[in-house]
C-alpha cells in the first residue's frame, strides 16, 4: 500500500464531515464513488480509498 500523508487524509475526512453536516450527503445515502470523490476533492483515488479502511473509519467517530 502507498505511504499516504495522514494530514491529507485528515483534511479529506474534515471536508466529508462538513458536507454531511451541511446536508450535502444525507444520512443513509451512499457517498460518491472513489473516482468521483477524488475528482471532486482534488485528491488521488488512493487517498479516498484509504478512508474506507477500518483504521480510518474509527477516526470518523
N, C-alpha and C positions, 0 to 999 in steps of 0.2 A: 504494500500500500504506500501511497505517496506520503511524504512528510509534510503535513499541512500546518499552516500557521494558525495557532489557536486563536489569536486576536482576530483574524479574518473570519473564522468560524463563529466566534462570539458576536462579531459585528453583524453577520448574516442572521444569526439567531435573534438578535435585537430587532432587526428590520422585520422579521417574520412576526415576532411578538407584537410589534407596533401595528402591523397590518391586521392581526387578529383583533387587537384592542380597538382599532378604528372601524372594524366591521368589514374590511375588505375580504377577509377569509372568515366564513361563518362556522360556527360550531357544527361538527359532523360533516362538513364539506371537505371533499378531497382537495388537497393542495395541488398546485400546478405540477406538471411533470418536471423531472430533474432538468431536462433540456430547456423547457420554458422558464423555469425559475432561474436557472443560471443566466439565461439571456436577459430576463427582467432585472436581475440584481447585479449583472455585470461581473459575475464570478465564474470560476470553472465548474464543470459538472462534478468534478471530484470533491469540491468543497460542499456542494449541495448534497451529494451522495453521502458524504461523511455525516451529515445531520441526521440521517436515519439510523445510524449505528446506536446500539444500546448505551454506550458511554455518553453520546451527545444527547440522547433522549432524556437522560437523568438531569442534564443541565437546563432543560426546559421547565422543570418543575418548580 
